[in-house]
């Protein structure tokens, strides 16, 4: 994702970026919180 945002800036579809942020980021954050809370390094 970063590579596309940095190198193809003018061809990025904002709707796709927003969908990733809205749909995939919250579950990822919950998983990361669980990992951090469990003390696993």
Short mmCIF file of the C-alpha atoms (twelve columns), coordinates in Angstrom:
data_MODEL
# 
_entry.id   MODEL 
# 
loop_
_atom_site.group_PDB 
_atom_site.id 
_atom_site.type_symbol 
_atom_site.label_atom_id 
_atom_site.label_alt_id 
_atom_site.label_comp_id 
_atom_site.label_asym_id 
_atom_site.label_seq_id 
_atom_site.Cartn_x 
_atom_site.Cartn_y 
_atom_site.Cartn_z 
_atom_site.pdbx_PDB_model_num 
ATOM 1  C CA . UNK A 1  0.000   0.000   0.000  1 
ATOM 2  C CA . UNK A 2  2.749   2.465   0.894  1 
ATOM 3  C CA . UNK A 3  4.553   1.848   -2.372 1 
ATOM 4  C CA . UNK A 4  1.403   2.620   -4.354 1 
ATOM 5  C CA . UNK A 5  0.664   5.764   -2.357 1 
ATOM 6  C CA . UNK A 6  4.191   7.091   -2.731 1 
ATOM 7  C CA . UNK A 7  4.920   6.208   -6.337 1 
ATOM 8  C CA . UNK A 8  1.502   6.289   -8.019 1 
ATOM 9  C CA . UNK A 9  0.101   9.283   -6.184 1 
ATOM 10 C CA . UNK A 10 -1.911  10.660  -9.111 1 
ATOM 11 C CA . UNK A 11 -3.438  7.294   -9.962 1 
ATOM 12 C CA . UNK A 12 -4.694  6.427   -6.466 1 
ATOM 13 C CA . UNK A 13 -8.403  5.812   -6.107 1 
ATOM 14 C CA . UNK A 14 -9.413  7.551   -2.897 1 
ATOM 15 C CA . UNK A 15 -12.427 5.277   -2.438 1 
ATOM 16 C CA . UNK A 16 -10.157 2.234   -2.269 1 
ATOM 17 C CA . UNK A 17 -7.855  3.867   0.272  1 
ATOM 18 C CA . UNK A 18 -10.831 4.880   2.401  1 
ATOM 19 C CA . UNK A 19 -12.306 1.364   2.220  1 
ATOM 20 C CA . UNK A 20 -9.019  -0.123  3.435  1 
ATOM 21 C CA . UNK A 21 -8.874  2.362   6.315  1 
ATOM 22 C CA . UNK A 22 -12.517 1.861   7.281  1 
ATOM 23 C CA . UNK A 23 -12.763 -1.921  6.816  1 
ATOM 24 C CA . UNK A 24 -9.326  -3.341  7.552  1 
ATOM 25 C CA . UNK A 25 -7.682  -0.986  10.012 1 
ATOM 26 C CA . UNK A 26 -10.097 -1.378  12.976 1 
ATOM 27 C CA . UNK A 27 -9.856  -5.196  13.103 1 
ATOM 28 C CA . UNK A 28 -6.081  -4.978  12.746 1 
ATOM 29 C CA . UNK A 29 -5.903  -2.551  15.647 1 
ATOM 30 C CA . UNK A 30 -7.961  -4.918  17.821 1 
ATOM 31 C CA . UNK A 31 -5.649  -7.823  17.012 1 
ATOM 32 C CA . UNK A 32 -2.590  -5.723  17.816 1 
ATOM 33 C CA . UNK A 33 -4.105  -4.635  21.142 1 
ATOM 34 C CA . UNK A 34 -4.720  -8.272  22.078 1 
ATOM 35 C CA . UNK A 35 -1.135  -9.178  21.228 1 
ATOM 36 C CA . UNK A 36 0.254   -6.275  23.241 1 
ATOM 37 C CA . UNK A 37 -2.029  -7.030  26.195 1 
ATOM 38 C CA . UNK A 38 -0.950  -10.685 26.250 1 
ATOM 39 C CA . UNK A 39 2.684   -9.695  26.712 1 
ATOM 40 C CA . UNK A 40 3.908   -11.605 23.669 1 
ATOM 41 C CA . UNK A 41 7.009   -10.052 22.173 1 
# 
